[in-house]
Amino acid sequence: MTHDPETSVLFNANCPVCNFEIGHYARYCRDAGLPIRFDDLNTDARAAWGIDADTAARRLYVLHQGQLTSGIPAFLVLWARMPRYRWLARIVGLPGIRQIASGLYDLVLAPAIYRWHLRRLRWQGSAVSR
């Protein structure tokens, strides 16, 4: 019988930034025995999320106890489930800090990483067609 974790993460393993950060969390969770599943949006696992690949590539998604969150709220859910990162969830979740972090993520970081993702896809497409 497999244990279905109450927390799952959908991320882009083809993105160097995403893969570095979320890969770190996945290794930490595996080593600590934490029941958090990490799904790469570039695999068949994405189909279970009901999110198309382009939407999924735009930000981090976390499903916890049936509730889907994205962006900074998703990071807060994830960090709160990992003992080593609970302090970060508490700090970033504070009023004011949460709004600033969400604004930075939504308006600067996520769009920049997504544009980088699109450039990598275009570059890979042009390299394949040569």
C-alpha positions in Angstrom: 0.0 0.0 0.0 1.4 3.4 -0.9 1.0 6.4 1.3 -0.6 9.3 -0.6 0.9 12.4 0.8 -1.4 15.2 1.9 1.0 17.7 0.3 2.2 17.7 -3.3 4.3 20.1 -5.3 4.2 20.8 -9.0 7.3 22.4 -10.4 9.3 22.7 -13.6 12.4 20.4 -13.4 13.6 21.7 -16.8 14.1 25.2 -15.3 17.5 25.4 -13.7 16.3 27.9 -11.0 13.2 25.8 -10.1 15.0 22.5 -10.2 17.8 23.8 -8.0 15.4 25.1 -5.3 12.7 22.5 -5.4 15.2 19.7 -5.9 16.8 20.9 -2.6 13.4 20.7 -0.9 12.7 17.3 -2.4 16.0 15.8 -1.2 15.5 17.3 2.3 12.0 15.8 2.4 13.2 12.4 1.2 16.1 12.4 3.7 13.8 13.5 6.6 11.0 11.1 5.6 8.5 13.9 5.1 5.4 12.8 3.2 5.6 15.5 0.5 5.4 14.5 -3.2 7.2 16.4 -5.9 5.8 16.2 -9.4 7.7 17.5 -12.5 5.3 19.3 -14.8 7.2 17.8 -17.8 6.0 14.3 -17.0 2.7 12.5 -17.0 2.2 13.4 -13.4 1.0 16.9 -14.5 -2.2 15.4 -15.9 -3.4 14.6 -12.4 -3.1 18.3 -11.5 -5.5 19.5 -14.2 -3.2 22.3 -15.1 -1.9 22.8 -18.6 1.9 22.9 -19.1 2.1 26.6 -19.9 0.1 27.6 -16.8 2.1 25.2 -14.7 5.4 26.7 -15.9 4.5 30.2 -14.8 4.7 29.6 -11.0 5.0 27.0 -8.2 1.9 25.0 -7.3 1.2 23.2 -4.0 -1.8 21.0 -3.3 -2.3 20.5 0.5 -5.3 18.7 1.9 -7.2 19.3 -1.3 -6.5 23.0 -1.5 -4.5 24.3 -4.4 -2.2 27.3 -3.9 0.4 29.0 -6.1 3.1 31.5 -5.8 4.2 32.8 -2.3 1.1 31.2 -0.7 2.3 27.8 -2.1 5.8 28.4 -0.7 4.3 29.2 2.7 2.4 25.9 2.7 5.5 24.0 1.6 7.8 25.6 4.1 5.4 25.1 6.9 5.5 21.4 6.3 9.3 21.2 6.5 10.7 21.6 10.1 13.9 23.3 8.8 11.9 25.9 6.9 9.0 26.7 9.3 10.8 29.8 10.5 10.9 31.1 6.9 7.1 30.4 6.5 6.5 32.4 9.8 8.6 35.4 8.7 7.4 35.6 5.1 3.8 35.0 6.2 3.8 38.1 8.4 1.5 40.9 7.2 3.4 43.3 5.1 6.3 40.9 4.4 3.8 38.5 2.7 2.4 41.3 0.5 5.9 42.5 -0.5 7.1 38.9 -1.2 4.0 38.1 -3.2 4.4 41.3 -5.2 8.1 40.5 -5.9 7.3 36.9 -6.9 4.2 37.8 -9.0 5.6 40.9 -10.7 9.3 40.2 -11.0 10.6 36.7 -10.2 8.0 34.4 -11.6 7.6 36.4 -14.9 11.4 36.6 -15.3 11.8 32.9 -14.7 8.9 32.2 -17.1 10.4 34.3 -19.8 13.7 32.5 -19.4 11.8 29.2 -19.7 10.2 30.4 -23.0 13.7 31.4 -24.3 15.1 28.0 -23.4 12.1 26.3 -25.3 12.7 28.5 -28.4 16.4 27.8 -28.3 15.8 24.0 -27.9 13.3 24.1 -30.8 15.7 25.9 -33.0 18.5 23.5 -32.1 16.3 20.5 -32.9 15.3 21.9 -36.3 18.9 22.4 -37.5 
